[in-house]
Amino acid sequence: MKSPPQRASRDWALVAILMTAVALEAVFHSDLVWRPVSIAFGFALGAAVLVRRTHPLETVALAFGTFAVLDVVTFLANAGPVVLYTGPVVLLFAYSLFRWGSGRQAAIGLGFMATSFIASVATDFTGAADAIGGAVVLMFSAALGASIRYRHTARYQLIERAKLQERELLARELHDTVAHHVSAIAIQAQSGLFLAGSSSLSGAVEALEIIEREASQTLAEMRTMVGALRDRQAQPDVAPQRSIADIADLASSGTVPPLRIDVQLCGELTHIPPALEAALYRVAQESVTNAKRHAHQATHVDVKVLGNPEDVRLTVSDNGARTATTTNASGYGLVGMTERVTLLGGTFTAGPKSDRGWAVEAVFPRQGHTT
C-alpha cells in the first residue's frame, strides 16, 4: 500500500478552525467541566489532526483514551461529563485509523474506541436511542475509512498489474529483437572459425572463439532474464512484431457510425530500432481504440508519426466530446502506454484539447532507448 500523503494546506486550515473553536469555547462555554483540563485537551485534539495519517493509532489512543479517563474521573468526582463542542473531531481520527493504519493498529484502536464508548454510556446514559445512534456514527466513520482504503488498494494493484503486463510484453519484444541479432553474431562467429581455421590463423581463431562464447553466453543470460519476467503459466506470444508500416493499416474510411481514421507518416522513419517501432504501433493502436470507444460524436481521428534526427513523435487526436470517465478506462490503457514509453526513455502525455476532443502524444528518442 502507498504511504500516507504529506500534510496539505487543508490540514493546516482544519487545525486553525479547530484551534479557533477551542478558544471560543473557552470564552463562551460557561458550563464547561474542569475548564483548564478540557481546554488543554481540546487544543491537543486540534494539534493531533496534523499527525492523524502518519500516526493514526496514537491519535485514536489520545482522543478516545483521554475521553474515557475524563468520563470515569469526572463521574467519580460527581462533576458531570466533559462535553467539548470540538469533540466530534474524534470521528476523523477513527476514519484515519482504518484508512491508513495497519490491521494490528486498527484492532488496538478499536479497543480504545470501544472502551471510550462504554465509559461514556456507563457514566452518562441518556437513553438507548442515543447510545445506538452514537455507536452507528462511530462505526460509520471507521467503515468509511476501511472502504476507501480497500478501493484505493484495489486501484493501486490494478495499476501495478497493468505496468507489469506492459513490461512483460516489452521484454518479449526485446527478447525477439536481441535474440535475432545475437543469433546472427553466433552464426557469423562460427563461419569465421571455419574460415580462419582453414588458413591456420591462430589469432583469428582465438578471437572468433571468444566472440562465439560471449554471444552464446549473452543469449543464454538474456533468455533467463526474460523467462523470470514471464508468468510461468502464460502462453508464449507468437504474434509477429509490429512496425511503423503497420500503423498505416489503422487508417479507415469509417463504418456506421462514421469515424474516419487518417494516418500520416512523415519525416525520417528509417533505421529505427524494432522495439521503438513496436512501441509506436502499440501506442497508436491503443489510442485509436480508446477514441473509438470513448470519443462521443467524433467524426475523425488523426494519427501522425513524425521522424526527426533526434526523436520520433507520435500524435493521435480526435474531435469527439469526451466524458469525465474517459481518463479512467477500466483496462488502464493509459497506464500501460505511459509505462512502455517511459521504459524506452520517452515522454507520454494525454488529455483533452483546448477546443474539443482528446490528444495523445508520445515522443521516443532515437538514442538511449532500452535496447
C-alpha positions, 0 to 999 in steps of 0.5 A, spaced: 500 500 500 502 507 498 504 511 504 500 516 507 500 523 503 504 529 506 500 534 510 496 539 505 494 546 506 487 543 508 490 540 514 493 546 516 486 550 515 482 544 519 487 545 525 486 553 525 478 552 525 479 547 530 484 551 534 479 557 533 473 553 536 477 551 542 478 558 544 471 560 543 469 555 547 473 557 552 470 564 552 463 562 551 462 555 554 460 557 561 458 550 563 464 547 561 467 541 566 474 542 569 475 548 564 483 548 564 483 540 563 478 540 557 481 546 554 488 543 554 485 537 551 481 540 546 487 544 543 491 537 543 485 534 539 486 540 534 494 539 534 493 531 533 489 532 526 496 534 523 499 527 525 492 523 524 495 519 517 502 518 519 500 516 526 493 514 526 493 509 532 496 514 537 491 519 535 485 514 536 489 512 543 489 520 545 482 522 543 478 516 545 483 514 551 483 521 554 475 521 553 474 515 557 479 517 563 475 524 563 468 520 563 470 515 569 474 521 573 469 526 572 463 521 574 467 519 580 468 526 582 460 527 581 462 533 576 458 531 570 461 529 563 466 533 559 462 535 553 467 539 548 463 542 542 470 540 538 469 533 540 466 530 534 473 531 531 474 524 534 470 521 528 476 523 523 481 520 527 477 513 527 476 514 519 484 515 519 485 509 523 482 504 518 484 508 512 491 508 513 493 504 519 495 497 519 490 491 521 494 490 528 493 498 529 486 498 527 484 492 532 488 496 538 484 502 536 478 499 536 479 497 543 480 504 545 474 506 541 470 501 544 472 502 551 471 510 550 464 508 548 462 504 554 465 509 559 461 514 556 454 510 556 456 507 563 457 514 566 452 518 562 446 514 559 441 518 556 437 513 553 438 507 548 436 511 542 442 515 543 447 510 545 445 506 538 445 512 534 452 514 537 455 507 536 452 507 528 456 514 527 462 511 530 462 505 526 460 509 520 466 513 520 471 507 521 467 503 515 468 509 511 475 509 512 476 501 511 472 502 504 476 507 501 482 504 503 480 497 500 478 501 493 484 505 493 488 498 494 484 495 489 486 501 484 493 501 486 494 493 484 490 494 478 495 499 476 501 495 478 498 489 474 497 493 468 505 496 468 507 489 469 503 486 463 506 492 459 513 490 461 512 483 460 510 484 453 516 489 452 521 484 454 518 479 449 519 484 444 526 485 446 527 478 447 525 477 439 529 483 437 536 481 441 535 474 440 535 475 432 541 479 432 545 475 437 543 469 433 546 472 427 553 474 431 553 466 433 552 464 426 557 469 423 562 467 429 562 460 427 563 461 419 569 465 421 572 459 425 571 455 419 574 460 415 580 462 419 581 455 421 582 453 414 588 458 413 591 456 420 590 463 423 591 462 430 589 469 432 583 469 428 581 463 431 582 465 438 578 471 437 572 468 433 572 463 439 571 468 444 566 472 440 562 465 439 562 464 447 560 471 449 554 471 444 552 464 446 553 466 453 549 473 452 543 469 449 543 464 454 543 470 460 538 474 456 533 468 455 533 467 463 532 474 464 526 474 460 523 467 462 523 470 470 519 476 467 514 471 464 508 468 468 510 461 468 503 459 466 502 464 460 502 462 453 508 464 449 506 470 444 507 468 437 504 474 434 509 477 429 512 484 431 509 490 429 512 496 425 511 503 423 508 500 416 503 497 420 500 503 423 498 505 416 493 499 416 489 503 422 487 508 417 479 507 415 474 510 411 469 509 417 463 504 418 456 506 421 457 510 425 462 514 421 469 515 424 474 516 419 481 514 421 487 518 417 494 516 418 500 520 416 507 518 416 512 523 415 519 525 416 525 520 417 522 513 419 528 509 417 533 505 421 529 505 427 530 500 432 524 494 432 522 495 439 521 503 438 517 501 432 513 496 436 512 501 441 509 506 436 504 501 433 502 499 440 501 506 442 497 508 436 493 502 436 491 503 443 489 510 442 485 509 436 481 504 440 480 508 446 477 514 441 473 509 438 470 507 444 470 513 448 470 519 443 462 521 443 460 524 436 467 524 433 467 524 426 475 523 425 481 521 428 488 523 426 494 519 427 501 522 425 508 519 426 513 524 425 521 522 424 526 527 426 534 526 427 533 526 434 526 523 436 520 520 433 513 523 435 507 520 435 500 524 435 493 521 435 487 526 436 480 526 435 474 531 435 469 527 439 466 530 446 469 526 451 466 524 458 469 525 465 470 517 465 474 517 459 481 518 463 479 512 467 478 506 462 477 500 466 483 496 462 488 502 464 490 503 457 493 509 459 497 506 464 500 501 460 502 506 454 505 511 459 509 505 462 512 502 455 514 509 453 517 511 459 521 504 459 524 506 452 526 513 455 520 517 452 515 522 454 507 520 454 502 525 455 494 525 454 488 529 455 483 533 452 484 539 447 483 546 448 477 546 443 474 539 443 476 532 443 482 528 446 490 528 444 495 523 445 502 524 444 508 520 445 515 522 443 521 516 443 528 518 442 532 515 437 538 514 442 538 511 449 532 507 448 532 500 452 535 496 447 
